[in-house]
């Protein structure tokens, strides 16, 4: 998608530039285009054509407050890559990035990778707006491959997922250098932040590249473990049981609960079965275990149990050792090297909390890094906040909790310890508008 032709030219002279002017060099980029903008937040970039709303649609609630105008410079471009799934900016080129440099800079940089298989603007509303409003530079990557057929990238199983981590590291190094050159002083604080797959990237970077960051905020990141649990262990039983559950079977209902999905989340199951469970299982299984379905590409959508090579019958523990080795390449260990705050909703119906962040919190403690972690279980939170607008009295948005956690991380790095880990209850009498405006990380009895 071409961004209204805006990336090829700077705005009028009234646009506010920072210390280095409107031209910013991005080290290592094959292509980059810079523009001075009157407003780097989504309010301004939607109007000027410097974001793609489809990248971030459905991730946040419509209730989430916006911020005031943040002038500065935006840099769009891409690093060398051979895959071409990302059509943003009319480039047909993956490894696209965006870097935003506010005129009034606090010395910090926030780096993020796209959630799901989305593209580089996916975090603009959920993360970028806040970072920019608080004076941080903000950089985001499409992770090097995008779309439901991301598994086509790479040569061997796990390559596409492994590239995600490499691209975040690459962007962090380049963005730090570009910001230092632009502002004529070094970056003093680098934070990693992300949701879903982006949260996984935060976890991986703090485990494997901690020297690049000062800390991170993980919005219910994906947990990959070679010996499980991982999404390939809990999605198949849910897929297998759902048709019978929908027909009224109590035993099928129990099977979905046994897979890890929370009691009380049943009102979300139909949507997640249709939109998330089936597609997610098939494309990630294809990435690490392409031999399961032979010549098929990501299996057969919504196949009935018993159909040959049906993902509803996938049994991760019974697959060849090569599958676990592919997952091992991108697995997490819990050995974080910098402070991390994790948020996870108790009604997450894609990555159930008991199979994901509850496990990761224990992994961090077992690795002896518990003092570096704060974990907040948010009652009534789902995986992303788009369905809050559909079920405002049953779901709680995590976006405001992320904003509070982001500020708490800043305080932690200044020596103000954040609240202890705990379960964040829904305040009695709170309206959807109240919950969209604020979130306390202090657990309630």
Secondary structure as UniProt FT lines:
FT   TURN            4..5
FT   HELIX           6..8
FT   TURN            13..14
FT   TURN            19..20
FT   TURN            27..28
FT   STRAND          29..37
FT   HELIX           42..48
FT   HELIX           53..56
FT   TURN            57..58
FT   TURN            62..63
FT   STRAND          72..79
FT   HELIX           88..90
FT   STRAND          96..102
FT   STRAND          108..113
FT   TURN            116..117
FT   TURN            120..123
FT   HELIX           124..128
FT   HELIX           129..133
FT   TURN            134..135
FT   STRAND          137..141
FT   TURN            143..144
FT   TURN            148..149
FT   HELIX           150..152
FT   TURN            157..158
FT   HELIX           159..183
FT   STRAND          189..195
FT   HELIX           197..208
FT   HELIX           210..212
FT   STRAND          215..219
FT   TURN            226..227
FT   HELIX           231..246
FT   TURN            247..248
FT   HELIX           250..259
FT   TURN            263..264
FT   HELIX           266..268
FT   HELIX           269..272
FT   HELIX           273..277
FT   HELIX           278..288
FT   HELIX           290..293
FT   TURN            294..295
FT   TURN            301..302
FT   TURN            305..306
FT   TURN            308..309
FT   HELIX           311..313
FT   HELIX           316..318
FT   HELIX           321..328
FT   TURN            329..330
FT   STRAND          339..345
FT   TURN            346..347
FT   HELIX           353..355
FT   HELIX           357..366
FT   TURN            367..368
FT   HELIX           370..372
FT   STRAND          373..378
FT   TURN            379..380
FT   HELIX           386..389
FT   TURN            392..394
FT   HELIX           399..413
FT   TURN            414..415
FT   STRAND          422..424
FT   TURN            428..429
FT   HELIX           432..437
//
